[in-house]
Amino acid sequence: MIILVHPEIPQNTGNIARTCVVTNTPLTLVRPLGFSLSSKYMKRAALDYWTKLDLRVVDSLEEVLRPPFYFFSSKATRPYTEIAFEKEAQLIFGSETAGLPAVLWQKWESHFYTIPMVKGERSLNLSNAAAIVLYELLRQQSFEQLH
């Protein structure tokens, strides 16, 4: 499952939705959202995939957070490649501008990972980051959920 905490850009969420559909991966969005799910930008980004998406929208991360879970941030130090993903892993990403709330860092710092990149650059695009990590999880499981 991919979980987006307070996503702000509809095109990123739409692209992640498409990735979720083609990989049979549920998507959860944690309010507040920076857009309407019925916006033209969301519909354009997700195209006809939107109706095929296993989507859940919740008011708080605590409603859905279940082990095993992993947070991804450009501020973390351990690379995502150190994770031995379990089948029902939750992959959690923060908003495009604010990242993940500090309270999550304080509570679960040992669950934070990063995607390595050149020093001094801010971050990868959210939809690219989600795809990179999701496909690593799928690769480790021999792409079982795609058969």
N, C-alpha and C positions, 0 to 999 in steps of 0.2 A: 504494500500500500504506500502511495505517496501522500504526504500531508503537507499542505501549504498553509503556513501561519500568516494571516493578514496579507495575502497577495494584493498587489496594487495595480498591476498592468494586465489588462484583459488579454492582450496578445500572448503574453507568456503563459498565462493560465490556459488559454486555448491550445497552444502548442503542446503543453504538458498533457492536456486532456487527450489530444490525438495520440501521443505516445502511450498513454495509459490504455486507450482502446486497442491499439495494435499489439500490445503486450499482455492484454487481459489483466490489467492492474487497476485496482480500485483507486479513486482519487477522493481525498477529503480536503475540504476548504474550511479554515477556521476564521470566523468573523472577527472583526469587521473586514469586509472586502473593499477594495478601492474602486469597485466598479459594480455595475448591475450584471447579473448573469444573463439578462436578456439584451444586453447592449449589442449594437451592430458590430463592434470590434470583437467581442467574444464570439459571436456567431460566425464572423468572417474567419477568425483564426481556427476555430474548431470545425468549420464546414459542416458536413453531414455526420461527423463523428459524434457530435454532442448527444444525439439520441441513443447512441450505443454505449455511452459512458456509465460506469458504475460509480456514481457521484453521491457524496454525502456532504452536507454543509452543517457545521456545528458552531455553537457559541463559544466553546472553550476546548483547548487541547486535551484537558483532563477527561473530557467525555469519551475520547477515543484512544488515548495513550495506553498502550499495552506492550509489554516486552515481547520480543526484542525490538528496541527502537534505537535509531541513530539520528543525530542532528548533524547538519552540514552547514559549515560557515567558512568564509574566507579567513576568518580570524583564528580558526582552530589550527593546531600544529600537526596532528597525526593524519597521515594520508588515508583516504578511503580504502586504499588497497590493502590495508592491515586488517580489514574486517573480514571475518569468515561469516558470511551472511546466512542466517537461518531462513527457512521457507516463508514464514509469516512476518518478516521484518517490516517495520515501519520506517520509511525514509522521510525525514522531516526537514523542511526548508522554510526559511523566514522570508519576510517581504523584501522586495527589490531595493528599497532605500534604507530600511532600519535593521534588516536581518532578523535574527531571533531575539526575543526579549531576554534581558539580563537575568531575570529570575530563573530561566531555564539553564543558563550557564552556571549559576550558583548552585542549583539543585543537582544537575546531571553533567558536570564538566567532563567526566570520564566517557560520556557518550558522544562527544563532539569530534568531528572529523572534517578534513578539508580535501579539496581537489587541488593538487599542486599547480602552481602557475608562477610566472615571472614576478619577482619582487617589485613592489612599487605600483603594481596595477591593482585596481580596486576589486574587481570580481568578474567571474564569468556571468554570462546571461543566465537567468534562473532556469529557463527551459533547457538550455544546454547542460547545466549542472545536474538537473534532475535526470536527464537522459543518460548522462555518463554513469551516474551511480546506479540507476535502475538496470542498465545493461550489464554492469559488473555483477550485480546480484543475479541476474538471469544467466550470465555466463557461468558463474560458480555453480548453478543448479542445472547445468547442461541444457538450458533453455526449455526445461520441462513444461512450463506453463504455456508454451507456444505450440505445443503439439496437440 
